Amino acid sequence: MEFQEFREKTALVTGAASGIGLAVARRLADEGATVVVADYDEDGAQLAAGELETAGARTAAVAMDVTNPASVEAGVKFAVDTYGGLDLAVNNAGISGPSAPTGEYELSAWNRVIATNLTGVFHCLRYELPVMAAAGRGAIVNMSSILGTNGFAGSPAYVAAKHGLVGLTKTTALEYADKGVRINAVGPGFIDTPLLRETDNPMRERLVSLHPQGRLGTADEVAGLTLFLLSDSAAFVQGSYHLVDGGYSAQ
Ligand SMILES: NC(=O)c1ccc[n+]([C@@H]2O[C@H](COP(=O)([O-])OP(=O)(O)OC[C@H]3O[C@@H](n4cnc5c(N)ncnc54)[C@H](O)[C@@H]3O)[C@@H](O)[C@H]2O)c1
């Protein structure tokens, strides 16, 4: 165990049925946190919570669609009612959306990606922050991307949403700094998760070549940075955006 303090804490992780969210949920559970596994993939959330429970964690699955504010409100309320509060949140649920230049991008795809990757995180913050502010403590990580500062041709909605998340992170961090709540963003490079497994081989090889380390990242490597930001070791880290990208953004 690296972070003893997590044993006393309840965490909500969205998109925790798969990939980065699942890796974060596993790490938090390993550190003794109570973990609410939230995902709109109900079966996946149940499976993930079952795995954590078998490993000895206090955990529950909630069906949550981050595009629906009532669903997010209910998920946060569940955590508070069941475990007596909410100390940590990782707003991670996201989708990649199709690839097309902006002039040909389907309006419905734009709306879906923004609704999930940007408005979905706003919904989470909207219901997490009052609970944490009332308790006078809390730590939140918003899952952005290297595409929170870099452009990427063919992904206008995803890039706009992830840039927006960086601004939202800074703004909420300013608003809640004096209330004991820290909010930061993580910017992963391309990570080997189911989100990327849809991409064909040539595209995958291109993505690998964009990273100076010559490989994609792992979900566990993103979880490592995320746990640090949630921990008391990061007590003075507020409103900033942290990369875990194998050197992608150093170029
Ligand atoms: N994989 C990468 O290369 C990469 C890089 C940078 C950032 N990210 C970001 O990390 C986050 C997690 O991505 P991942 O790679 O683990 O993807 P993933 O597809 O493996 O997992 C995403 C999870 O989010 C859930 N989800 C999607 N829409 C939802 C909604 N409306 N409500 C609730 N749950 C929903 C899915 O069911 C899934 O379990 C995303 O925000 C993604 O943009 C991923």
The ligand as an SDF file (V2000), in Angstrom:
LIG
                    3D

 44 48  0  0  0  0  0  0  0  0999 V2000
   -7.5060    5.3040  -24.4400 N   0  0  0  0  0  0  0  0  0  0  0  0
   -6.8900    6.4240  -24.7400 C   0  0  0  0  0  0  0  0  0  0  0  0
   -6.0240    6.4810  -25.6150 O   0  0  0  0  0  0  0  0  0  0  0  0
   -7.2070    7.7060  -23.9960 C   0  0  0  0  0  0  0  0  0  0  0  0
   -6.2940    8.7650  -24.0910 C   0  0  0  0  0  0  0  0  0  0  0  0
   -6.5600    9.9450  -23.4230 C   0  0  0  0  0  0  0  0  0  0  0  0
   -7.7240   10.0750  -22.6890 C   0  0  0  0  0  0  0  0  0  0  0  0
   -8.5860    9.0410  -22.6220 N   0  0  0  0  0  0  0  0  0  0  0  0
   -9.8150    9.2550  -21.8580 C   0  0  0  0  0  0  0  0  0  0  0  0
   -9.8650    8.3480  -20.7890 O   0  0  0  0  0  0  0  0  0  0  0  0
  -11.2360    8.0640  -20.4750 C   0  0  0  0  0  0  0  0  0  0  0  0
  -11.4390    6.5630  -20.4220 C   0  0  0  0  0  0  0  0  0  0  0  0
  -11.1330    6.0310  -21.7010 O   0  0  0  0  0  0  0  0  0  0  0  0
  -10.7400    4.4950  -21.9250 P   0  0  0  0  0  0  0  0  0  0  0  0
   -9.6600    4.4970  -22.9140 O   0  0  0  0  0  0  0  0  0  0  0  0
  -10.5830    3.8010  -20.6420 O   0  0  0  0  0  0  0  0  0  0  0  0
  -12.0680    4.0130  -22.6850 O   0  0  0  0  0  0  0  0  0  0  0  0
  -12.9860    2.7070  -22.5110 P   0  0  0  0  0  0  0  0  0  0  0  0
  -13.8570    2.7060  -23.7080 O   0  0  0  0  0  0  0  0  0  0  0  0
  -12.1500    1.5090  -22.2190 O   0  0  0  0  0  0  0  0  0  0  0  0
  -13.8260    3.0470  -21.1970 O   0  0  0  0  0  0  0  0  0  0  0  0
  -14.7560    4.0950  -21.1710 C   0  0  0  0  0  0  0  0  0  0  0  0
  -15.8670    3.7170  -20.2050 C   0  0  0  0  0  0  0  0  0  0  0  0
  -16.7770    4.8270  -20.1460 O   0  0  0  0  0  0  0  0  0  0  0  0
  -18.0980    4.3110  -20.2070 C   0  0  0  0  0  0  0  0  0  0  0  0
  -18.9930    5.3380  -20.7190 N   0  0  0  0  0  0  0  0  0  0  0  0
  -19.0290    5.8500  -21.9800 C   0  0  0  0  0  0  0  0  0  0  0  0
  -20.0310    6.7440  -22.0740 N   0  0  0  0  0  0  0  0  0  0  0  0
  -20.6310    6.8110  -20.8510 C   0  0  0  0  0  0  0  0  0  0  0  0
  -21.7140    7.5370  -20.3180 C   0  0  0  0  0  0  0  0  0  0  0  0
  -22.4450    8.3810  -21.0790 N   0  0  0  0  0  0  0  0  0  0  0  0
  -22.0310    7.3650  -19.0130 N   0  0  0  0  0  0  0  0  0  0  0  0
  -21.3350    6.5040  -18.2380 C   0  0  0  0  0  0  0  0  0  0  0  0
  -20.3250    5.7450  -18.6990 N   0  0  0  0  0  0  0  0  0  0  0  0
  -19.9620    5.9040  -19.9920 C   0  0  0  0  0  0  0  0  0  0  0  0
  -18.0160    3.0860  -21.1020 C   0  0  0  0  0  0  0  0  0  0  0  0
  -19.0990    2.1950  -20.8920 O   0  0  0  0  0  0  0  0  0  0  0  0
  -16.6750    2.4910  -20.6750 C   0  0  0  0  0  0  0  0  0  0  0  0
  -16.8230    1.5770  -19.6000 O   0  0  0  0  0  0  0  0  0  0  0  0
  -12.0720    8.7720  -21.5460 C   0  0  0  0  0  0  0  0  0  0  0  0
  -12.5310    9.9970  -21.0320 O   0  0  0  0  0  0  0  0  0  0  0  0
  -11.0780    8.9950  -22.6640 C   0  0  0  0  0  0  0  0  0  0  0  0
  -11.4110   10.0930  -23.4600 O   0  0  0  0  0  0  0  0  0  0  0  0
   -8.3590    7.8510  -23.2470 C   0  0  0  0  0  0  0  0  0  0  0  0
  1  2  1  0
  2  3  2  0
  2  4  1  0
  4  5  1  0
  4 44  2  0
  5  6  2  0
  6  7  1  0
  7  8  2  0
  8  9  1  0
  8 44  1  0
  9 10  1  0
  9 42  1  0
 10 11  1  0
 11 12  1  0
 11 40  1  0
 12 13  1  0
 13 14  1  0
 14 15  2  0
 14 16  1  0
 14 17  1  0
 17 18  1  0
 18 19  2  0
 18 20  1  0
 18 21  1  0
 21 22  1  0
 22 23  1  0
 23 24  1  0
 23 38  1  0
 24 25  1  0
 25 26  1  0
 25 36  1  0
 26 27  1  0
 26 35  1  0
 27 28  2  0
 28 29  1  0
 29 30  1  0
 29 35  2  0
 30 31  1  0
 30 32  2  0
 32 33  1  0
 33 34  2  0
 34 35  1  0
 36 37  1  0
 36 38  1  0
 38 39  1  0
 40 41  1  0
 40 42  1  0
 42 43  1  0
M  CHG  2   8   1  16  -1
M  END
$$$$
